[in-house]
């Protein structure tokens, strides 16, 4: 299989936005990431990297993240997740994202006119090189 660029996007919410919507649950996640020996402390980038592969080593942080995601969904009707992108290794210097990020799903829906043609229209992504 060959390698090449692939277009990607994320609807990103700031850390401050997550804190504002779910302050208690956000703080519980931050506290869980500190770790209690023998669990090693982790930062948000490490949590996001591990979450990409569904291999979060700190089970307290994993549970706190799930509680935060559920609380965010309940309060907003939107799906909260985390992602990780290493612009130096996987991307480009022009990338808007580098490191861990909070992502929100369910931000947009088709218009009435768009719904009529959704079986014919697909969103396609591409990148240009040069």
HUTA-V582204 format. One record per helix or strand of 3 or more residues. SS is the DSSP state (hx for helix, st for strand). FROM is the first residue (numbers start at 1). LEN is the number of residues. If there is no record, write none. Layout:
{{SS/FROM/LEN} {SS/FROM/LEN}}
This chain:
{{hx/15/7} {hx/23/12} {hx/44/9} {hx/59/18} {st/79/7} {hx/87/4} {st/99/7} {hx/112/5}}
